[in-house]
Amino acid sequence: MADALDEFFVEDVDRSDGSGSKSLNLDNNPTVLLVWAANSFNRSASRHYQNKFGISAMEWRMLVMLCKEPDVPVTAASPAVGYDKGAVSRALSKLEKLGLAEAIANGTNPRSRLWHLTPEGYELHDRMLEDVLARQKQVLSGFTPREIKKFNEMLRRFRENLDGLSE
């Protein structure tokens, strides 16, 4: 038996063979809207940051991570930014090539390294921060501080629910 939420998330559709069916209502499905919003935001941010500062949104996230937690290994940075170790490693390698981050050996394993920002990395972080905050204010235009706080609470709860899903 379908519950009220199922009816909210599902709509009747006509198939090409003339039969009726049900499918997701893309306008009322928060998971779909969240993914679309996140992807759109990430594409926009990456284009903007690449054009203005020469780095992607992922690389910006790593600048923030290393500013907040210097001398972090990839294994700790990965869950903190929500990306797999491969994506984090690629972003750090790009920052290293640009002279914005560097790593020191962590023990005897040459693959285990602790990453931190260079002075140039801190300088770029500080320059980008003002621009990033201005874009964030623009995206949140029309929201009250209370709505933003509630939105953040809802997103945190959403993440917690995701963490509870079984693979």
Secondary structure, 3 states (H helix, E strand, C coil): CCCHHHHHHEEEEECCCCCEEEEECCCCCHHHHHHHHHHHHHHHHHHHHHHHHCCCHHHHHHHHHHHHCCCECHHHHHHHHCCCHHHHHHHHHHHHHCCCEEEEEECCEEEEEEEEECHHHHHHHHHHHHHHHHHHHHHCCCCCHHHHHHHHHHHHHHHHHHHHCCC
